[in-house]
Amino acid sequence: MTVHSATHITFALYLLVMLLIGWFGYRATSNLSDYILGGRRLGRWVTALSAGASDMSGWLLMGLPGAIYISGLSSAWIAVGLILGAWLNWRFVAGRLRDYTEQCSNAQTLPDYLTHRFQDNRHLLRIVSAIVILIFFTLYCASGVVASARLFEHLFGMAYPTAVWVGALATITYVLMGGFLAVSWTDTVQATLMLAALLLVPLMVIYAEGGVGHSMDAVHLVSPLHLKLLHGLDTIAMISLLGWGLGYFGQPHILVRFMAAESVHTIPHARRISISWMMLCLSGAVAVGFFGFAYSINRPEFASVVNANAETVFIALTQQLFNPWITGILLAAILAAVMSTLSCQLLVCSSALTQDLYKPFLRKTASQRELVWFGRLMVLSVALAALWLAQDPNGQILKLVSYAWAGFGAAFGPTILISLLWPRMTRAGALAGIVTGATTVLVWKHYAWFGLYEIVPGFALSAMAIVWVSLFGKPPQIAGRLFDVHR
């Protein structure tokens, strides 16, 4: 049996399991709340692992190891910023958001929550939020499609345009079928697979190289700068890398997991599980890039493959070091990372179009069955837009992710965080924050001033706009009731 046939069988079995879970999700979905929020019945393990898996897309196994492979350990500050941001998000946002969204007319989406939190009868917050979600999530979805295409292109020798369609097909299928429940259940399975792969591959590389010390010595001889944590980093670069953590407060596909938790009491347990999983996965991704570089030093054929595209270092190591059957399982982890994030992003886009635009403005009397099927149609529409954007074979996964991450972090991060912590915040302040954050990211990205990651000025200016505008208005009456209950 050839390598390709063994890997084909492994992949086919993996995809079959995902589609089977999607079918069970379909059977358990009876209304729009089930389809877009799972009926708020996720337990601690599913809440924790699905939040982690939906966060860590293909960049975890491709983009981050590729950055470490090229630049060395100095790029690991991204991981430090992400861990800090994720912990703060779980600590200060998760429980409050779960509580407040239920009290705000059982809000099903972030635009829905903002509309009720600020008693926006004109629905401006709903419209603006939905538009921002569609713009940045289409870019984010494109990064997932590029990652899956790279996997199929590299592994099966497909032409890139064909790989784009094949890589996205399975994800679209099970999201269309099962909605939020299918996405959350598959995310739990995929998070487990991602963790196993990111622990096993670097351990095998270290073993093949003769141990950690031997690998470090080899890197020191060839490129000692790879070992320096602060190599090439000035103050701006350090702020930019750590600034990734600010994005967590505004990522709709992560925040929706908090909203779907079984209860507020689930959150502390889920936080410990999720942060532990995240620390292990990010450490594994850094190790793949670093020890992958050590592995390439005395192997010119391997180095020539990876140097052509550093984001394929995980794929190349897996093919080089493992039995074809194990290779198929480990490479399925990349598809798992892509599918878990892409599926959730498609679902959030669909929710914004269905719950925040179609239902309140076009079909107020629509039945639950009609809304579910319209949501499925919107999943397909957004997926086709992402496929169109992913047609460029030169698109870099980490760059696409960083753009979308900054957009959400700056537009929604300060808005969500301050709305949960400050009763004085107003509807006008929320609008000012969203518009200022999104606009700053779009403009700053274009001009790239100072080399500073656009999320940092976007987040800061958004927060300033919220506070400044809110001080000139009267806070909504519901704010006092919300904060009294949470205290």
C-alpha positions in Angstrom: 0.0 0.0 0.0 1.4 3.4 -1.0 1.7 6.4 1.2 -1.0 8.2 -0.7 -3.6 5.4 -0.4 -3.0 4.9 3.3 -3.4 8.7 3.9 -6.5 8.8 1.6 -8.1 6.1 3.8 -7.3 7.9 7.0 -8.6 11.2 5.7 -11.8 9.5 4.4 -12.5 7.9 7.8 -11.8 11.2 9.6 -14.2 13.1 7.3 -16.8 10.4 7.6 -16.8 10.8 11.4 -17.1 14.6 11.1 -20.1 14.2 8.8 -21.7 11.7 11.0 -21.4 14.1 13.9 -23.0 16.7 11.6 -25.9 14.4 11.0 -26.5 13.9 14.7 -26.4 17.7 15.1 -29.0 17.9 12.3 -31.3 15.5 14.2 -30.9 17.6 17.4 -31.6 21.0 15.7 -35.3 22.0 15.8 -35.2 25.8 15.9 -33.0 28.8 15.2 -31.7 28.9 18.8 -30.5 25.4 18.4 -28.9 26.2 15.0 -27.0 29.3 16.1 -26.4 28.8 19.8 -27.0 25.2 20.6 -29.9 26.0 23.0 -27.4 27.2 25.6 -26.6 23.7 26.8 -22.8 23.2 26.4 -21.0 21.6 29.3 -17.6 22.7 30.7 -15.5 20.4 28.4 -17.4 21.2 25.2 -17.4 24.9 26.1 -13.7 24.9 26.8 -12.4 22.8 23.9 -14.8 24.2 21.3 -13.7 27.7 22.3 -10.1 26.7 21.9 -10.5 24.9 18.7 -12.6 27.7 17.1 -9.8 30.1 18.1 -6.8 28.1 16.9 -7.3 27.8 13.1 -4.9 26.5 10.5 -2.4 29.2 11.6 -1.6 27.2 14.7 -0.2 24.3 12.8 1.0 26.2 9.8 1.3 30.0 10.3 3.0 30.0 13.7 5.4 27.1 13.1 6.4 28.8 9.8 7.1 32.1 11.6 9.2 30.4 14.2 11.0 28.4 11.5 12.0 31.7 9.7 12.6 34.1 12.6 13.3 31.9 15.6 12.1 32.1 19.2 11.5 35.9 19.0 8.2 35.1 17.2 7.0 33.2 20.2 5.9 36.4 21.9 2.7 36.1 19.8 1.9 33.0 21.9 2.6 34.8 25.1 0.3 37.6 24.1 -2.4 35.2 23.1 -2.3 33.2 26.4 -2.5 36.4 28.5 -5.4 37.7 26.3 -7.3 34.5 26.5 -7.0 34.2 30.3 -8.3 37.8 30.7 -11.1 37.1 28.3 -12.2 34.0 30.3 -11.8 35.9 33.6 -13.6 39.2 32.9 -15.8 38.6 29.9 -17.0 35.0 29.8 -19.2 34.8 32.9 -20.6 38.3 32.5 -21.4 37.8 28.8 -23.2 34.5 29.5 -25.3 36.2 32.2 -26.0 39.5 30.4 -27.0 37.9 27.0 -29.6 35.8 28.7 -31.0 38.8 30.6 -31.0 40.9 27.5 -34.0 39.2 25.9 -32.1 35.9 25.6 -29.8 37.5 22.9 -28.6 34.9 20.4 -25.8 36.9 18.7 -23.5 39.8 19.6 -25.4 42.4 17.5 -28.6 41.1 19.3 -26.9 41.6 22.7 -25.7 45.1 21.9 -29.2 46.0 20.6 -30.9 45.0 23.8 -28.1 46.1 26.1 -28.3 49.7 24.8 -32.1 49.6 24.0 -31.4 50.5 20.4 -34.9 50.8 18.9 -33.5 52.2 15.7 -31.4 49.0 15.2 -28.3 50.9 14.2 -26.0 48.8 16.4 -27.5 45.6 14.9 -26.9 46.8 11.3 -23.4 48.2 11.8 -22.3 45.2 13.9 -23.6 42.7 11.3 -21.8 44.6 8.5 -18.4 44.5 10.4 -18.9 40.8 11.1 -19.5 40.0 7.5 -16.5 42.1 6.2 -13.9 40.7 8.6 -15.2 37.1 8.8 -15.1 36.8 5.1 -11.4 37.5 5.2 -11.0 35.2 8.2 -12.8 32.4 6.4 -10.6 32.9 3.4 -7.5 32.2 5.6 -9.0 28.9 6.6 -9.7 28.0 3.0 -6.1 28.8 2.0 -4.8 26.6 4.9 -6.9 23.6 3.8 -6.0 24.2 0.2 -2.3 24.1 1.1 -2.8 20.9 2.9 -4.5 19.1 0.0 -2.1 20.7 -2.6 1.0 19.6 -0.7 -0.3 16.2 0.3 -2.1 15.0 -2.8 -0.5 16.9 -5.5 -3.7 18.7 -6.4 -3.7 22.0 -8.4 -4.3 24.9 -6.1 -7.8 25.8 -7.5 -9.0 22.3 -7.1 -7.5 22.0 -3.6 -9.4 25.2 -2.6 -12.8 23.5 -3.4 -11.9 20.1 -2.0 -10.6 21.5 1.3 -13.7 23.6 2.0 -16.3 21.1 0.9 -16.5 18.9 4.1 -16.6 21.9 6.4 -19.5 23.5 4.5 -21.4 20.2 4.5 -21.5 19.6 8.2 -22.2 23.2 9.1 -25.1 23.2 6.6 -26.4 20.1 8.3 -25.9 20.4 12.0 -25.4 24.1 12.9 -24.0 25.1 16.3 -24.3 21.7 18.0 -22.5 19.9 15.2 -19.8 22.6 15.2 -19.3 22.4 18.9 -19.2 18.6 19.1 -16.8 18.3 16.2 -14.7 21.1 17.7 -14.2 18.9 20.8 -13.0 16.0 18.8 -10.8 18.2 16.7 -9.3 20.0 19.7 -8.2 16.6 21.1 -6.6 15.7 17.8 -4.8 19.0 17.5 -3.3 18.7 21.0 -2.1 15.1 20.3 -0.4 16.1 17.0 1.3 19.2 18.5 2.7 17.1 21.3 3.8 14.1 19.3 5.4 15.7 16.3 8.0 17.9 18.2 8.8 14.9 20.5 9.5 12.8 17.4 11.7 15.5 15.9 13.7 15.9 19.1 14.2 12.1 19.2 15.3 12.0 15.6 17.8 14.8 16.3 19.3 13.1 19.3 17.8 15.2 22.0 17.1 18.8 22.9 20.7 19.6 23.6 21.9 18.4 20.3 19.2 20.4 18.5 20.1 23.5 20.4 23.8 23.1 19.6 23.0 22.6 15.9 20.9 25.8 15.7 23.5 27.8 17.6 26.2 26.8 15.1 24.1 27.7 12.0 21.9 30.5 13.3 22.4 31.6 16.9 19.9 34.4 16.4 17.2 31.8 16.3 17.8 31.2 20.0 17.4 34.9 21.1 14.0 35.8 22.4 14.5 39.5 21.7 16.3 39.2 18.3 15.1 42.0 16.0 12.5 43.2 18.4 12.3 46.9 19.3 9.6 48.4 21.5 7.1 48.7 18.6 7.6 45.1 17.5 7.2 43.8 21.1 4.0 45.8 21.6 2.7 44.5 18.3 3.4 40.8 19.2 1.9 41.1 22.6 -1.0 43.1 21.2 -2.4 40.0 19.6 -3.9 39.2 23.1 -6.2 42.3 22.8 -8.1 40.6 20.0 -9.7 38.0 22.2 -12.2 40.5 23.7 -13.8 41.0 20.3 -13.8 37.7 18.4 -17.5 36.7 17.8 -16.7 33.0 17.1 -15.1 32.7 20.6 -17.5 34.9 22.5 -20.5 32.9 21.2 -19.1 29.9 23.0 -19.4 31.8 26.3 -23.0 32.7 25.4 -23.8 29.0 24.8 -22.4 27.7 28.1 -24.8 25.7 30.2 -24.6 28.2 33.0 -22.4 30.9 34.6 -21.1 28.2 37.0 -19.6 26.3 34.0 -17.2 29.1 33.1 -14.5 28.7 35.8 -14.1 25.0 35.1 -14.1 25.6 31.4 -11.5 28.4 31.8 -9.0 26.1 33.5 -9.5 23.4 30.8 -9.2 25.8 27.9 -6.1 27.7 29.1 -4.3 24.5 29.9 -5.1 23.1 26.4 -4.1 26.4 24.8 -0.7 26.6 26.6 0.2 23.0 25.5 -0.9 23.6 21.9 1.0 26.9 21.5 4.1 25.4 23.1 3.9 22.5 20.7 3.5 24.8 17.7 6.6 26.8 18.7 8.5 23.6 19.2 7.5 22.3 15.7 8.9 25.5 14.1 12.1 25.6 16.2 13.0 21.9 16.1 11.9 21.7 12.5 14.6 24.3 11.7 17.1 22.2 13.6 16.0 19.1 11.7 16.5 20.9 8.3 20.2 21.9 9.0 21.8 18.7 7.8 19.0 17.6 5.4 19.1 19.7 2.3 16.2 18.0 0.5 13.9 18.6 3.5 15.2 22.2 3.8 14.6 22.9 0.1 10.9 21.9 0.5 10.3 23.8 3.6 12.3 26.9 2.6 10.0 27.3 -0.4 7.1 27.7 2.0 7.9 27.7 5.7 4.2 27.3 6.6 4.4 23.7 5.4 7.0 22.7 8.1 4.5 20.7 10.1 3.3 18.8 7.0 6.9 18.0 5.9 8.0 16.8 9.3 5.0 14.5 9.6 5.6 13.0 6.2 9.3 12.5 6.9 9.1 10.9 10.4 5.9 8.8 10.6 4.3 5.7 9.2 1.8 6.6 6.4 -1.1 5.6 8.6 0.0 7.8 11.5 0.9 10.6 9.0 -2.7 10.6 7.8 -4.0 11.0 11.4 -1.6 13.7 12.2 -2.2 15.7 9.0 -5.9 15.4 9.8 -5.1 17.7 12.7 -4.4 20.5 10.2 -7.8 19.9 8.6 -9.3 19.7 12.1 -7.9 23.2 13.0 -9.1 24.6 9.8 -12.6 23.0 10.0 -13.1 23.9 13.6 -12.5 27.6 13.0 -14.0 27.9 9.6 -17.2 26.2 10.6 -17.7 28.5 13.5 -17.0 31.6 11.4 -19.4 30.5 8.7 -22.0 30.0 11.4 -21.5 33.4 13.0 -21.8 35.1 9.6 -25.0 33.1 8.9 -26.3 34.1 12.3 -25.6 37.8 11.6 -27.4 37.6 8.3 -30.4 35.6 9.6 -31.0 36.8 13.2 -29.8 40.4 12.8 -30.8 41.4 9.3 -33.3 38.9 7.7 -35.6 38.3 10.7 -35.9 41.9 12.1 -36.0 43.7 8.7 -37.3 41.4 6.0 -39.4 38.6 7.6 -40.5 39.4 11.1 -43.1 36.6 11.0 -40.7 33.9 9.6 -41.2 30.5 11.0 -38.3 28.7 12.9 -38.0 26.2 10.0 -37.7 29.1 7.5 -35.0 30.8 9.6 -33.0 27.7 10.0 -33.0 27.0 6.2 -32.2 30.7 5.4 -29.3 30.4 7.8 -28.0 27.3 5.9 -28.3 29.3 2.7 -26.3 32.1 4.2 -23.6 29.6 5.2 -23.2 28.6 1.6 -23.2 32.2 0.4 -20.4 33.3 2.8 -18.4 30.2 2.0 -18.6 31.0 -1.7 -17.3 34.5 -1.1 -14.4 33.1 1.0 -13.6 30.6 -1.7 -13.4 33.5 -4.3 -11.0 35.5 -2.0 -8.8 32.4 -1.5 -8.1 31.9 -5.2 -4.7 33.6 -4.9 -2.2 30.8 -4.2 0.3 33.3 -2.8 -2.0 34.4 0.1 -0.2 34.0 3.5 -2.3 32.4 6.2 -0.9 34.4 9.1 -1.3 37.8 7.3 -5.0 37.1 6.5 -5.6 36.0 10.1 -3.8 39.0 11.6 -5.9 41.4 9.5 -9.3 39.8 10.5 -8.2 39.4 14.1 -7.3 43.0 14.4 -10.6 44.1 12.8 -12.7 42.2 15.3 -10.4 43.0 18.3 -10.6 46.7 17.7 -14.2 47.0 16.6 -15.8 44.7 19.2 -13.2 44.3 21.9 -13.5 47.6 23.8 -17.3 47.7 23.0 -18.0 44.2 24.6 -15.5 44.7 27.5 -16.7 48.1 28.5 -20.4 47.2 28.1 -19.9 44.5 30.7 -17.9 46.6 33.2 -19.2 50.1 32.9 -22.9 50.9 33.4 -22.4 54.5 32.2 -21.7 53.3 28.6 -24.3 54.5 26.0 -25.7 53.4 22.7 -23.9 56.3 20.9 -20.7 55.3 22.7 -21.0 51.7 21.4 -21.6 52.9 17.9 -18.6 55.3 18.1 -16.4 52.4 19.4 -17.3 49.9 16.7 -16.9 52.4 13.8 -13.7 54.0 15.2 -12.1 50.6 15.8 -13.0 49.1 12.4 -12.0 52.3 10.5 -8.7 52.6 12.4 -7.7 49.0 11.5 -8.6 49.5 7.8 -6.7 52.8 7.5 -3.7 51.7 9.7 -3.3 48.5 7.7 -3.2 50.4 4.5 -0.5 52.9 5.6 1.3 50.6 8.1 2.5 53.6 10.2 5.5 52.9 12.5 5.2 49.2 11.7 2.8 48.9 14.7 0.2 46.1 14.5 -3.1 47.8 13.7 -5.0 46.2 16.6 -3.1 48.3 19.1 -4.1 51.8 17.9 -7.5 50.5 16.8 -8.3 49.1 20.3 -7.0 52.2 22.1 -8.9 54.7 19.9 -12.1 52.6 20.1 -11.9 52.6 23.9 -11.3 56.4 24.0 -14.2 57.0 21.6 -16.6 54.9 23.7 -15.7 56.7 27.0 -15.7 60.2 25.5 -19.0 59.9 23.6 -20.7 58.0 26.5 -20.0 60.8 28.9 -22.2 63.2 26.9 -25.2 60.9 26.9 -27.6 59.2 29.3 -27.0 55.4 30.0 -29.8 53.0 29.2 -32.1 52.0 32.1 -31.4 48.3 31.7 -27.7 48.8 32.6 -28.4 49.3 36.3 -30.5 46.2 36.5 -27.9 44.1 34.7 -25.0 45.2 37.0 -27.1 44.9 40.2 -27.9 41.3 39.3 -24.3 40.4 38.5 -23.0 41.9 41.7 
